[in-house]
Amino acid sequence: MSPPRTPPILLPEAQARLLAQVPPLPAEIVPAEAALGRCLAEPLLALRTQPAADLSAMDGYAVKAGERGPWTIVGESAAGHPFPGTLSAGEAIRISTGALMPDGGEAVLLQENAIREGNALVLNGEGDPDPRHIRREGFDFRNGDTLLPAGTRIGPGQLALTLSAGNWEIPVHRLPRLAILDSGDELATDQADLAPHRIPASNGAMLAAMTTGLANETRRLGPVPDDLGALARALDAAGDVDVIVTSGGASVGDHDLVYPALEAWGADIDFWRVKMKPGKPILIARKGRQMVLGLPGNPVSSFVTGYLFLLPLLRALAGDRDPLPRPVMLPLGADVPAGGDRLEFRRARAAGGSVVSLEEQDSSALRTLALANALIERPAEAPAARAGELVPAYWLGNGRMA
């Protein structure tokens, strides 16, 4: 059965309909350092106070507030080795950055503002002792504070906060299991089998690379020939994964069989075709708890729809509270021609604070895709844009946006 000729839907509706179907996967407890890239299943609470006591923010000398010397140095407080006594008037404690303020210490004289001779200490006239050089107990967070909301993705900064707050293990959502099925009689995996009517299979590898770190398991199924039986067997082989993504065979040609294969497999098709360029023939389906994304076979179309649908789907399943990519506004570095009747994503290069649309935009042109580090979003029926105009740009991450 061929796909119905229903009108394509708009991108925001398509993304919303997809994400509405995917509650986060169940949680599991993992060591904090193993949670990098994962999303919190519960809010992160502080299990300790940071700092646990007043600390010096600078190298120098701990003294009483309001004193201007001279002082007698009676000991030292180093990081991890606090001074055991109590500071009295006229006394100073040599102190290091991050070291515990001694009992009675109320201000810090910076090292560069002091003159020391043996245990005698005086001002050099460049500055007085100051309580501002003390990091007060609990200024960062206190025991019981909520530090991160559920759904936060753990990156290097979040990991440091997690450990500093005393959390050695944390609950995170399970990462989804993914199966990638690329289809097409023209796809070749043998270097010796590249007749003019064959092309190397690259979409499966591309999609697997795009999803690195977002899946607990990535199963490669294919290339699969344009045959209903072969597609049915491949779908059955993915029966225990959370997401199946197909590439190719999602359009309306005589050999585009993904839609009828999914129907025969028992999947419910939610929608087919999105009013965008590239990537119009995309479909979303579901079978039980499994989500299916049918992406176009043209490599650029497969990449762009993977970026806008597959990656957000995997992030949402992993508990990310903000799974969609967000554009930044950048000035054009060169003119862009008028657009057509569909929302368009143009491969581009961002550098030097501006973004330039690359010349070749054919959906099969992989060299342009490899050169791109951004996508420029152009609305349907957009007029020509001149250099300097601000446009929404999505960062692809394969290079440097400088």
C-alpha positions as CSV (number, residue, x, y, z in Angstrom):
1,M,0.0,0.0,0.0
2,S,1.4,3.4,-1.0
3,P,1.4,6.3,1.6
4,P,-1.7,8.5,1.5
5,R,-1.4,11.8,-0.2
6,T,-2.0,13.8,2.9
7,P,-0.7,17.4,3.1
8,P,2.7,17.7,4.8
9,I,2.6,19.2,8.3
10,L,4.7,22.0,9.7
11,L,7.9,21.3,11.5
12,P,6.9,22.6,15.0
13,E,3.8,20.5,14.9
14,A,5.7,17.4,13.8
15,Q,8.3,17.8,16.6
16,A,5.6,18.4,19.2
17,R,3.7,15.3,18.1
18,L,6.8,13.2,18.2
19,L,7.9,14.3,21.6
20,A,4.4,14.0,23.1
21,Q,4.7,10.3,22.7
22,V,7.9,9.7,24.5
23,P,8.0,9.7,28.3
24,P,11.5,9.3,29.7
25,L,12.8,5.8,30.1
26,P,13.0,4.3,33.7
27,A,15.7,5.5,36.1
28,E,18.8,3.6,37.3
29,I,21.4,4.5,39.9
30,V,24.9,4.9,38.5
31,P,28.2,6.2,39.9
32,A,28.4,10.0,39.3
33,E,31.4,9.7,37.0
34,A,29.5,7.2,34.9
35,A,26.6,9.7,34.5
36,L,28.4,12.0,32.1
37,G,26.0,12.8,29.3
38,R,23.0,11.3,31.1
39,C,20.0,13.1,32.5
40,L,18.9,13.4,36.1
41,A,15.8,11.4,37.0
42,E,15.3,13.3,40.2
43,P,16.4,16.8,41.4
44,L,20.0,16.8,42.7
45,L,20.2,17.7,46.4
46,A,23.3,18.8,48.3
47,L,24.4,16.3,50.9
48,R,26.9,18.7,52.4
49,T,27.5,22.5,52.7
50,Q,30.1,24.1,50.4
51,P,32.3,25.6,51.8
52,A,31.8,23.6,55.0
53,A,33.5,26.5,56.9
54,D,35.0,29.9,56.2
55,L,38.0,29.7,53.8
56,S,40.6,32.1,52.5
57,A,40.0,33.2,49.0
58,M,43.7,34.4,48.6
59,D,47.2,33.7,49.7
60,G,48.2,35.9,52.6
61,Y,47.7,36.3,56.3
62,A,44.6,35.8,58.5
63,V,44.2,38.6,61.1
64,K,41.6,40.4,63.2
65,A,39.3,42.8,61.4
66,G,40.2,46.5,61.7
67,E,43.9,45.8,62.6
68,R,46.6,47.5,60.6
69,G,49.6,45.8,62.3
70,P,52.2,45.2,63.2
71,W,51.5,41.5,63.7
72,T,53.4,38.5,65.0
73,I,53.0,35.3,62.9
74,V,52.1,32.4,65.1
75,G,51.3,29.6,62.7
76,E,50.0,28.5,59.3
77,S,46.8,27.3,57.8
78,A,47.2,25.4,54.5
79,A,44.6,23.7,52.3
80,G,43.8,20.4,54.1
81,H,45.9,21.4,57.1
82,P,44.1,23.9,59.4
83,F,45.7,25.9,62.2
84,P,44.7,24.2,65.4
85,G,44.6,27.2,67.7
86,T,42.8,30.5,68.1
87,L,43.9,33.8,66.6
88,S,44.4,36.7,69.1
89,A,44.7,40.4,68.6
90,G,48.1,41.4,67.1
91,E,48.6,37.9,65.8
92,A,48.6,36.7,62.1
93,I,48.4,33.2,60.6
94,R,50.0,32.5,57.2
95,I,47.2,31.2,55.1
96,S,46.8,29.7,51.6
97,T,44.0,29.9,49.1
98,G,41.3,27.5,50.1
99,A,42.6,27.0,53.6
100,L,40.4,27.0,56.6
101,M,40.2,30.4,58.4
102,P,41.4,30.0,62.0
103,D,39.2,30.6,64.9
104,G,39.3,34.4,65.5
105,G,40.4,35.1,61.9
106,E,38.2,37.9,60.5
107,A,40.1,39.3,57.5
108,V,42.9,38.4,55.1
109,L,45.9,40.6,54.3
110,L,47.0,39.8,50.8
111,Q,50.5,38.4,50.4
112,E,51.5,41.2,48.0
113,N,50.4,43.9,50.5
114,A,52.6,42.6,53.3
115,I,56.3,42.7,54.3
116,R,57.5,39.8,56.4
117,E,60.8,39.5,58.3
118,G,60.9,36.3,60.2
119,N,57.7,36.2,62.3
120,A,57.2,40.0,62.1
121,L,54.6,41.3,59.7
122,V,53.7,44.8,58.6
123,L,51.8,46.6,55.8
124,N,53.6,47.7,52.7
125,G,51.1,50.5,52.0
126,E,49.4,48.8,49.1
127,G,46.3,47.6,50.9
128,D,44.7,46.7,54.2
129,P,43.3,43.4,55.5
130,D,39.8,42.8,54.1
131,P,37.0,40.4,55.1
132,R,36.0,40.3,51.4
133,H,38.9,37.8,50.8
134,I,37.0,35.2,52.9
135,R,34.8,32.6,51.2
136,R,32.0,32.3,53.7
137,E,30.5,29.0,54.9
138,G,27.7,27.9,52.6
139,F,28.1,30.7,50.1
140,D,27.9,28.2,47.2
141,F,25.3,25.9,48.6
142,R,24.0,24.4,51.8
143,N,23.1,20.8,52.9
144,G,19.6,20.1,51.5
145,D,19.6,22.7,48.8
146,T,18.2,21.7,45.4
147,L,21.1,22.2,43.0
148,L,19.9,20.9,39.7
149,P,16.4,20.1,38.5
150,A,15.3,16.7,37.1
151,G,16.1,16.4,33.4
152,T,19.4,18.2,33.6
153,R,22.1,16.7,31.4
154,I,25.3,16.0,33.3
155,G,28.2,17.7,31.7
156,P,31.7,18.4,33.2
157,G,30.4,21.4,35.3
158,Q,27.4,19.4,36.5
159,L,29.6,16.5,37.4
160,A,31.9,18.7,39.5
161,L,28.9,20.1,41.3
162,T,27.5,16.6,41.9
163,L,30.6,15.3,43.5
164,S,31.3,18.5,45.5
165,A,27.8,18.2,46.9
166,G,28.6,14.7,48.2
167,N,26.7,12.7,45.6
168,W,28.8,9.6,44.7
169,E,25.9,7.9,43.0
170,I,22.9,9.6,41.3
171,P,19.6,8.5,39.6
172,V,19.6,9.0,35.8
173,H,17.3,7.8,33.1
174,R,18.3,4.8,31.1
175,L,19.7,5.6,27.7
176,P,17.6,4.2,24.8
177,R,18.4,1.2,22.6
178,L,18.6,2.1,19.0
179,A,18.4,0.2,15.7
180,I,19.5,1.8,12.4
181,L,18.1,0.3,9.2
182,D,19.2,1.7,5.9
183,S,17.6,0.3,2.8
184,G,18.0,0.4,-0.9
185,D,19.1,-1.9,-3.7
186,E,21.7,0.6,-4.8
187,L,23.6,0.4,-1.5
188,A,26.9,-1.4,-1.5
189,T,29.1,-2.4,1.5
190,D,31.8,-4.2,-0.6
191,Q,34.5,-1.9,-2.0
192,A,34.8,-4.2,-5.0
193,D,31.1,-3.9,-5.8
194,L,30.9,-0.3,-6.9
195,A,29.4,-0.5,-10.4
196,P,28.0,2.8,-11.7
197,H,24.5,1.8,-10.5
198,R,25.7,1.2,-6.9
199,I,26.8,3.7,-4.2
200,P,28.6,3.1,-0.9
201,A,26.3,2.7,2.0
202,S,27.0,5.7,4.3
203,N,23.8,6.8,5.9
204,G,23.8,4.1,8.6
205,A,27.3,5.0,9.6
206,M,26.4,8.7,9.6
207,L,23.4,8.2,11.8
208,A,25.3,6.0,14.2
209,A,28.0,8.7,14.5
210,M,25.4,11.4,15.1
211,T,23.9,9.5,17.9
212,T,27.1,8.7,19.7
213,G,26.6,9.1,23.5
214,L,22.8,9.2,23.1
215,A,22.1,5.5,23.0
216,N,22.9,2.6,25.3
217,E,23.2,0.3,22.3
218,T,23.2,1.0,18.6
219,R,22.3,-2.0,16.4
220,R,23.0,-1.7,12.7
221,L,20.5,-3.6,10.4
222,G,21.4,-3.2,6.8
223,P,21.7,-2.3,4.2
224,V,18.4,-4.0,3.4
225,P,17.2,-4.4,-0.2
226,D,14.0,-2.9,-1.5
227,D,11.9,-6.0,-0.6
228,L,9.0,-6.2,1.7
229,G,10.1,-9.6,3.1
230,A,13.6,-8.3,3.8
231,L,12.3,-5.2,5.5
232,A,9.9,-7.3,7.6
233,R,12.8,-9.5,8.8
234,A,14.9,-6.5,9.6
235,L,12.1,-4.9,11.6
236,D,11.5,-8.2,13.5
237,A,15.3,-8.2,14.3
238,A,14.8,-4.9,16.1
239,G,11.9,-6.1,18.2
240,D,13.5,-5.2,21.6
241,V,14.9,-1.8,21.0
242,D,13.3,1.5,22.0
243,V,13.8,3.4,18.7
244,I,14.1,2.1,15.1
245,V,15.3,4.6,12.5
246,T,15.1,3.8,8.9
247,S,16.9,5.6,6.1
248,G,15.6,5.4,2.6
249,G,12.4,4.0,1.1
250,A,10.2,6.6,2.8
251,S,9.0,8.4,-0.3
252,V,6.3,7.5,-2.9
253,G,8.3,5.7,-5.6
254,D,7.6,2.2,-6.7
255,H,10.5,0.9,-4.7
256,D,9.8,3.0,-1.6
257,L,8.5,0.2,0.7
258,V,9.1,1.4,4.3
259,Y,5.6,2.8,4.7
260,P,3.8,-0.5,3.6
261,A,6.4,-2.6,5.5
262,L,5.7,-0.7,8.7
263,E,2.0,-1.1,8.2
264,A,2.4,-4.9,7.6
265,W,4.6,-5.1,10.7
266,G,1.8,-3.7,12.8
267,A,3.0,-0.1,13.3
268,D,0.6,2.8,13.6
269,I,1.7,5.7,11.3
270,D,1.3,9.0,13.2
271,F,2.2,11.3,10.3
272,W,4.1,11.2,7.0
273,R,5.7,14.2,5.3
274,V,6.8,17.5,6.8
275,K,6.8,20.8,5.0
276,M,10.6,21.3,5.1
277,K,13.6,21.2,2.8
278,P,15.5,19.0,2.8
279,G,13.7,16.1,4.4
280,K,10.0,16.3,3.3
281,P,9.3,12.5,3.2
282,I,9.8,11.7,6.9
283,L,7.4,9.5,8.8
284,I,6.8,8.8,12.5
285,A,5.2,5.6,13.6
286,R,4.8,3.6,16.8
287,K,4.4,-0.1,17.6
288,G,3.7,-0.7,21.3
289,R,6.4,1.1,23.2
290,Q,8.7,1.3,20.2
291,M,9.1,4.5,18.2
292,V,10.0,4.4,14.5
293,L,11.4,7.2,12.5
294,G,11.5,6.8,8.7
295,L,14.1,9.2,7.3
296,P,14.7,10.0,3.6
297,G,17.5,8.2,1.8
298,N,19.2,11.3,0.4
299,P,22.2,11.7,2.8
300,V,21.7,15.4,3.5
301,S,18.0,14.9,4.0
302,S,18.7,12.0,6.3
303,F,21.2,14.1,8.3
304,V,18.9,17.2,8.7
305,T,15.9,15.1,9.7
306,G,18.1,13.1,12.0
307,Y,19.3,16.3,13.6
308,L,15.8,17.7,14.0
309,F,13.9,14.5,14.9
310,L,16.1,11.6,15.9
311,L,18.5,13.4,18.2
312,P,15.6,15.2,20.1
313,L,13.8,11.8,20.4
314,L,16.8,10.1,21.9
315,R,17.3,13.0,24.3
316,A,13.7,13.0,25.4
317,L,13.7,9.3,26.1
318,A,16.9,9.8,28.1
319,G,15.0,12.4,30.2
320,D,16.3,15.6,28.8
321,R,13.9,18.4,29.7
322,D,14.9,20.5,26.7
323,P,15.6,18.0,23.8
324,L,15.1,20.3,20.8
325,P,18.1,22.1,19.2
326,R,18.0,25.8,19.7
327,P,19.3,28.3,17.1
328,V,21.4,31.4,17.8
329,M,21.0,34.6,15.8
330,L,24.0,35.4,13.6
331,P,24.6,38.0,10.9
332,L,24.9,36.7,7.4
333,G,28.4,37.0,5.9
334,A,27.0,36.9,2.4
335,D,23.7,37.3,0.6
336,V,21.2,34.4,0.5
337,P,18.7,33.9,-2.3
338,A,14.9,33.9,-1.9
339,G,13.4,30.7,-0.6
340,G,10.7,28.4,-1.9
341,D,7.4,27.2,-0.5
342,R,8.9,25.1,2.3
343,L,10.9,25.9,5.5
344,E,14.5,25.4,4.5
345,F,17.7,24.4,6.3
346,R,20.8,25.5,4.4
347,R,24.2,24.1,5.1
348,A,26.5,26.9,6.1
349,R,29.9,27.8,7.6
350,A,29.9,30.0,10.8
351,A,33.2,31.8,11.5
352,G,34.3,35.2,12.7
353,G,30.9,36.0,14.2
354,S,28.9,35.5,11.0
355,V,27.5,32.7,9.0
356,V,27.7,32.0,5.2
357,S,25.4,29.8,3.3
358,L,27.4,27.3,1.2
359,E,26.8,27.4,-2.5
360,E,25.8,23.8,-3.3
361,Q,22.6,22.8,-1.5
362,D,21.6,19.7,-3.4
363,S,20.4,17.0,-0.9
364,S,22.9,14.5,-2.2
365,A,25.9,16.7,-1.9
366,L,28.0,15.2,0.8
367,R,31.0,17.5,0.3
368,T,28.9,20.5,1.3
369,L,27.6,18.6,4.3
370,A,31.2,17.8,5.4
371,L,32.2,21.5,5.1
372,A,29.2,22.7,7.1
373,N,29.3,23.5,10.8
374,A,25.9,25.1,10.9
375,L,22.4,25.1,9.4
376,I,20.7,28.4,8.5
377,E,16.9,28.3,8.9
378,R,15.0,30.1,6.2
379,P,11.2,30.4,6.5
380,A,8.9,29.4,3.7
381,E,8.6,32.2,1.0
382,A,11.5,34.0,2.5
383,P,12.7,37.0,0.4
384,A,16.4,37.3,-0.5
385,A,18.5,38.2,2.5
386,R,21.5,40.6,2.4
387,A,24.8,40.3,4.2
388,G,24.5,41.6,7.7
389,E,20.9,40.5,8.3
390,L,20.4,38.3,11.3
391,V,19.3,34.7,10.7
392,P,18.7,31.7,13.0
393,A,21.6,29.3,12.8
394,Y,21.9,25.8,14.3
395,W,25.3,24.7,15.5
396,L,26.3,21.3,14.2
397,G,29.4,20.9,16.3
398,N,31.7,19.4,13.7
399,G,34.2,22.2,13.6
400,R,34.4,25.5,15.4
401,M,31.9,28.3,15.5
402,A,34.3,31.3,16.1
